[in-house]
């Protein structure tokens, strides 16, 4: 009797173990994505008609292009699958999920369906990752511990500000960055001055940022960020930020705060103060999804004890961004322009233990003020403490409207297949 029971249990456990093994189709799809350079890959089959695909893109500059490459790499292998649920990740955190009917996708890339019709067929949600099912692959190609080396150009303009002259500041920002664990990132960045007409900085190579940052998913459709270390400009301390999306990611409400002290390497010695300065900001933003326009209002306490309201608008064109803003504080009024210009290449090399990559973008900024001028040394207003990890950038190019407006990139995706 005991032998029969033991035999039955062994048979039951063996069948359960076999059932947990991913099918050959899932493993084949996994290897196809590994070949394209994706990381943190996990696939799960829900029944016979839906395939869940989790992946992280650190190869393609544009996230919609990356999603198109995933679809193109898997398309011919999914003869009996009706829906592919794509979940792009960042630092192994799910950003959103895109449900793609394969019949509509195939008709679109063959030219038989317009982009607008495909956009209407897509379903998107906040992102939940691959389902926990009997047919699921293990996580492949972990991004943890892989180091990227990047040299960023730094450019600042001053026109009609302080003493009404055009001044230019040029520098290089070499950096090392690595994802350490889920949501965790280490960033170490130096500043190498090349040409400084503004006179706000020293001429020595100095630390720009040395930050340990943690991103978190919050209940509902929210994200949070916590940072400790050295921040820009010349600060050290701790920072926290959180934000929530509402109404199908058309509304974003967020807040951030920093507690910091002064830190500057000058004349071969470290100059610092005890932490004691609080800065903060709260904002509300609305995303006009049809035209990729983000407008917002913000109240902030800035670094030099000036505080007030700010209005801003950012328009996204593909990989480029143009932002304008204006603010009124207890000290003055100021405004400016922010530009984000894409840099080649559109596709980076595959992630590795150590990789040299392009910065992807050139960020330019110009700010002018109407009342504060140079009297002795420059007087800055509207200065914020920057950790280098803006939470709003996390899902920006995976917002529902942006994805639907840029589906034309999926037709070009087959040209990126290796």
Secondary structure, 3 states (H helix, E strand, C coil): CHHHHHHHHHHHHHHHHHHHCCCHHHHHHHHHHHHCCCEEEEEEEECCCEEEEEEECCCECCHHHHHHHHHHHHHHHCCCCCEEEEEEEECCEECCEEEEEHHHHHHHHCCCCCHHHHHHHCEEECCCCCCCCCCECCCECCCCCCEEEEEEEEEEEEEEECCCEEEEEEEEEEEEEEEEECCEEEEEEEEEEEEECCCCCCCCCEEEEEEEEEEEEECCCEEEEEEEEEEECCEEEEEEEEEEEECCCCEEEEEEEEEEEEEEEECCEEEECCCCEEEEEEEEEEEECCCCEEEEEEEEECCCCCEEEEEEEEEEECCEEEEEEEEEECCCEEEEEEEEEECCCCECCCCCCEEEECCCEEEEEEEEECCCCCCCCCCCCCCCCECCCCHHHCCHHHCHHHHHHCCHHHHHHHHHCC
